[in-house]
């Protein structure tokens, strides 16, 4: 229905009021011109709101990450070299599964060591190993073991004393990538590190992926899991150990710092680096010289470069 505009006396003037240019009317005009409301909606309607969907997607991603973390097993070792190292160590192995038909190469070493240690070997379909594998590269063999037994800080320091060496300890501040952690363990083993300290929360534990990435070095390194990294740093300092933090804004280059004697090296997380409080507790912050356009290094790479500097100074 259309209404006439009122004159000053309050009565209609008889003129037909022009329709207001509302969104609805503009839409109707476009629909008339184009002949299709669907075409109008496609071209003229605003983009659909995605805030709620985006939030849901984020929540689903978070749940998937939580499930993955919860599913990470600490009672499984994958890969030929990793299983061989486990068999050579004192690790308790429940049984070993080998893909049917795999008998050549290092698999024969696995079976020989298993027979020597009286470990049960089960031959299964490769599809079963594929379904169990976390790494996607089991190489036809998976060992089911007792979960990794973590050590204490005292165990690490005592281990150094038994070797009559100054303690060399790594402190990891929220390393969440299992490949990074596995690489750090491997670096630690070849650089003479006596132990690694990790937090209970926001840090990957000794999972199958970590074990395989370390190439079995996990069996030769003491790893302590603590409730609070900052308390652990204070404990190291009380034991007479100098604490160095790897930071791109450090006070000294790693080769200029005196890294001899009892040393602990703090390595920060992949994205955030060392937390502010932990950084403030370090005696010295050291950096690595960089001239490229990339302003940061992978946590395991940075750990390797500074650890080798510590080893070099110890060997002089």
ABEGO torsion letter per residue (X at the ends): XBBBBBBAAGBBAGBBBBBBBBAAAAAAAAAAAAGBAAAAAAAABBBBBAAAAAAAAAAAAAAAAAAAAAABBAABBBEAAAAAAAAABABBBABBBBBBGBABEAAAAAAAAAAAAGBBBBBBBAAAAAAABAAGBAGGBBBBBBBBBBBBAAAAAAAAAAAGBBBBBBBBBGBABAAAAAAAAAAAAAAGBABBBBBABGBBBBBAAAAAAAGGAAAABBBBBBABAAAAAAAAAAAGBBBBBBBAABABBAAABBABEBBBBBBBBAAAEBBAAAAAABABBBBBBBABABABBBAAAAAAAAAAAAAAAAAX
